[in-house]
Amino acid sequence: MIEDMILNNLKKTKLPDSPGVYFFIGENGKILYIGKATSLRQRVRSYFSPNLAESRSILIEQMVQLTKNVKFQETDSVLEALILEASLIKKYKPKYNTDEKDDKSFNYLVITKEKFPRVEVVRKTDIKNKFNESEIKYLFGPFPSGNLFRDAMKIIRKIFPFRDSRCIPFGEKGNKTGKPCFNNQIHLCPGTCTGEVSSKDYAKTVRHLRLFFEGKKSQLLKTLEKEMKTYAKNLEFEKADKIKKKIFALNHIRDVALIKKDLMPEEKEAVFRIEAFDVAHLAGEHRVGVMVVIENGQAKKADYRKFNIKEKKGGDSGALKEVISRRLNHREWPLPDLIVVDGNVIQVNSAKKALAEKNISIPVIGVVKNEKHQPKGLVGVGKISEKLKKNILLANAESHRFAISFHRRKRSDNFCKKII
């Protein structure tokens, strides 16, 4: 098996028990997935544990099966691994990073184009609502681990205090008195609100942040050392001392909180979402479709959806494609880890076509029925665990029940209208 082959390679590689970024490599050296770790050895080995599809996702299991090699890059801290991971994901756009989950929830770091730029953490869905494209000077991300990134920003802000939207620079409308903002009082704002920092000095802070988020720590340290020597030469010893403390902090990053969170088992927080679809009609009349949701083996009825089929042609496979396409238009709904349809290869291909048109990659499984409409097999994927198979059949049964119920109600409503 390929997992065994890779594990043998890992034993030869001797992965370090230190922070860093790892790369799963496929055919022709193509990067399939990039991740960060507190312990490269422990994190990479976790991908070769039993029930990977349930603890992570079927997509990640597929990724491991396609992997030919694993590479890594060590970092001095978990914080730097987090920053480097985002930078590399943005650069290489690995298939299994973008497909693993709905990237609308990913965080980005925005630095604005202003005399005193704001530094803001924003979700992908909120970027266009909060900023015009012309207002953004730098955009860093995506950062998949939301809680971890917010804790990371607390560490970074202690090293490089910056201005956010709650700080109004001194002299601007709303701040003619130079009153300090809350963050300035706790030493997380450099004093843009009080006038104690010039735009020239604040521009240096922005440059330092840019270098750090570009993963250029060595260049950043050289820049800081040069600035420190310049301040010392000009007898600005207080400024030189501040730079010295920044250099020390960068070389001794205290990211204990990040280490604790990163070491938490991912499967404890994982939610495996299955969406099952079915259509119902009577001799082609009153055609309806439904979507049901099963998360970790439990029906999530608040997420169930009904669809009246609009297209008159195309049969059941066309109706199924319409329902899935319309569902995918709702980007505010979280994407599933797996899609289940009632039918064989024809229905599976209809679902895959709807996904391909939206440029979305999600595994699809079809539940094949016998003449008594009882499940007799699955099509669309290889070997799966019994636990996952049980949830697939539950999702399929629930979608069929929901579709029939919706169809009967629609027929009844139409019959009543004719009588009236």
Protein Blocks (a to p, Z undefined) as FASTA:
>chain_A
ZZlmmmmmmmmnopafbddddddddehhiafbdcddfblmlmmmmmmcghklmmmomklm
mmmmmpcbdcddddfbfklmmmmmmmmmmmnopaklmmmpcfklpccddddddfbdcddd
ddfklmmmmpcfklpmbdcdddfblmlmmmmmmmmmmmmgcddfklccehiahianopac
fklmnopagolmnopacfklmmmmmmmmmmmmnopamlmmmmmmmmmmmmmmnopaklmm
mmmmmmmmmmmccfkkmmmmmmpcfklmpccdddddddddeehiaiacdddddeehiacf
klgccdddfblghijmlmmmmmmmmmmmmmmbccdfbdcdeddfklmmmmmmmmmmnopa
cddddddddfkopafbdehiacddfklmmmmmmmmmmmmmmmmmmmmmmmmmmmmmmmZZ
